[in-house]
Amino acid sequence: MPESATETPGAGITAQAPAPAAKATRGAISIRNVTKIYDPEGVNVMAVDDCSLEIAAGEVCMIVGPSGCGKTTLLNAIAGFHSITFGEIYLDGQLLCGPEKPLADQGADRVVVFQNGALFPWKTLLQNVAYGPIVQETMGKAEALEKAADMLAEAGLADMAKKFPGEVSSGMARRAEIVRALINDPKVLLLDEPYRAMDALTKSIMHEALLEMYDRTKVTMFFITHDLEEAIFLGDRVVVLTTRPAKTKKIVDVKIPRPRDYRLLGSEEFRLLVSEAKGAVHEEAIKAFEAGERELA
Amino acid sequence: MSERVADTSGMDTVQPPPTGLRLAWYRARRSVKTPTPYLMVFGVALWLVTYSLLTEILKVPRFEKIPGPIEVITEWLSPDPAWGMSLFTEAYLINIYVSCRRILIAFGIATGIGVPLGLFMGWSKRFRDYSFPILETLRPIPILAWVPLAIIMFSGFETPILFLATLASLFVTTLNTLLGVDSIDESYFRAAGCLGSKPRHVFWHVVLPGAMPFIFTGLQISVGVAWFSLVAAEMISGDYGLGYMIMDSYMINTYVSMVMAMITLGFVGWATSAMVRAVGNRMMQWRIRALALEGR
């Protein structure tokens, strides 16, 4: 049991994950006492402080916290974009990064969906989706393109397959980006505020599509967001992080059965959970605001 | 009202957007409804009239020695030119051919070296650390300062000229390509990484296409710079070519031919830039289409 569980205030909070979905047997992430210190200008800045978190296989784990609190730092450490200073991160019992190897290898078992979208603008949606299997040589080119076309069609993007990302709406592009991740059959999907810039209507459509995709694949998701309603609607657990340096402040278990749909948004249970999370986040947001520090990358 | 009916009937059978010649025809038809072509014609006419007034009609002091547009155009179209050069003389056409061939070779070499060099410099930090200081020291040396060295290093007329044109063009292409790689958003590299790319994939699928817009901007500048240094080189050490034609005509006081060569340079230079632009547009459909949707 990670130490952070004892630090989190309130009753009924455990770092123990809820019962994983029946199908999911892989993609368990174990973050153990991770600390990250940035040293941009000779002054040490602690982005993450002794943070521990157990994410079960097939869990949708929503990470919430004030701006610049170190959420993305954790994601970058799992993805292998940034090193960690202390601690260890495991994926399915295998060490990703630790004291001996502070920077994890990048690999298609942990695919990232980026905040501002990172479909290659010079490739069509189809070429974007087929890219992973082609470069990993898990499929031949023709096979990859065929599979990509099927998966795009499944996501309702059949007509868009030959278009470039610059020609489709942001919602379509984001959906294609998730398809591009899923075609690699990843153990974990790392989502960094993927719906941040979207209007509420588009967002709700994206949420339902994501839930539908999750019910099909049961892929583990590490999902960073600022939007508490999004967090409760999508997640199995909502992990509220403190302001920088990040630690787990509170974990809200969302015991709402799946499949979920938009009608859930009006329910009493949903609103109670949102307000529970909101209380914790608000406190930290005030601290972060008063600290007034610039966000770290 | 009738238009509205026509519109809705068109909606029933959705037509694919026009391509190729049909698209060009559609654009041409649409553009005659805008002021653009008329303003262009008016601008050119205004310039020609002013030029003619100064040189041929009013004969303003200091301008009277300059051949006017009527004289130049008449000479240019004359099968039997008074000063020896026209569209129908072999000497004039050879000068154009020689200059164009030199540009093709110089620009080709500069692109062939400059683009890969810039890509590697942008891609590999270590390679940049080696090579960037040399580039930045050589680049500011004006191309005319290389002339004596070029003449010492290379024999004959041709190689020094090619060297000078290539060198000027090379610096521009390399630097722009390098900046192009720098301009690529970090998230594309990360995306490529987490999709399982090996370094060679990153190079071909991210570095090269990502730098493409800057590369082609650079190539357009670079072809212009190549012309600039080519003409300078031809004026100093040439046997044929438009630069040589300008200098030669000046020496033997055939100013009409001199002006003719200058205007020819303008048109040929414009044409080469347009060709580079067309190739770029062809290779960057993704960008053209996205920009078109933004109304540009």
Boltz contact constraints between the chains, C-beta under 6 A:
constraints:
  - contact:
      token1: [A, 79]
      token2: [B, 194]
      max_distance: 6.0
  - contact:
      token1: [A, 81]
      token2: [B, 190]
      max_distance: 6.0
  - contact:
      token1: [A, 106]
      token2: [B, 193]
      max_distance: 6.0
  - contact:
      token1: [A, 106]
      token2: [B, 194]
      max_distance: 6.0
  - contact:
      token1: [A, 108]
      token2: [B, 195]
      max_distance: 6.0
  - contact:
      token1: [A, 108]
      token2: [B, 196]
      max_distance: 6.0
  - contact:
      token1: [A, 111]
      token2: [B, 194]
      max_distance: 6.0
  - contact:
      token1: [A, 112]
      token2: [B, 194]
      max_distance: 6.0
  - contact:
      token1: [A, 114]
      token2: [B, 187]
      max_distance: 6.0
  - contact:
      token1: [A, 118]
      token2: [B, 187]
      max_distance: 6.0
  - contact:
      token1: [A, 118]
      token2: [B, 188]
      max_distance: 6.0
  - contact:
      token1: [A, 118]
      token2: [B, 191]
      max_distance: 6.0
  - contact:
      token1: [A, 121]
      token2: [B, 286]
      max_distance: 6.0
  - contact:
      token1: [A, 122]
      token2: [B, 209]
      max_distance: 6.0
  - contact:
      token1: [A, 122]
      token2: [B, 286]
      max_distance: 6.0
  - contact:
      token1: [A, 131]
      token2: [B, 195]
      max_distance: 6.0
  - contact:
      token1: [A, 132]
      token2: [B, 195]
      max_distance: 6.0
  - contact:
      token1: [A, 132]
      token2: [B, 196]
      max_distance: 6.0
  - contact:
      token1: [A, 135]
      token2: [B, 196]
      max_distance: 6.0
  - contact:
      token1: [A, 135]
      token2: [B, 197]
      max_distance: 6.0
  - contact:
      token1: [A, 135]
      token2: [B, 201]
      max_distance: 6.0
  - contact:
      token1: [A, 136]
      token2: [B, 196]
      max_distance: 6.0
  - contact:
      token1: [A, 164]
      token2: [B, 286]
      max_distance: 6.0
  - contact:
      token1: [A, 164]
      token2: [B, 289]
      max_distance: 6.0
  - contact:
      token1: [A, 166]
      token2: [B, 290]
      max_distance: 6.0
  - contact:
      token1: [A, 167]
      token2: [B, 289]
      max_distance: 6.0
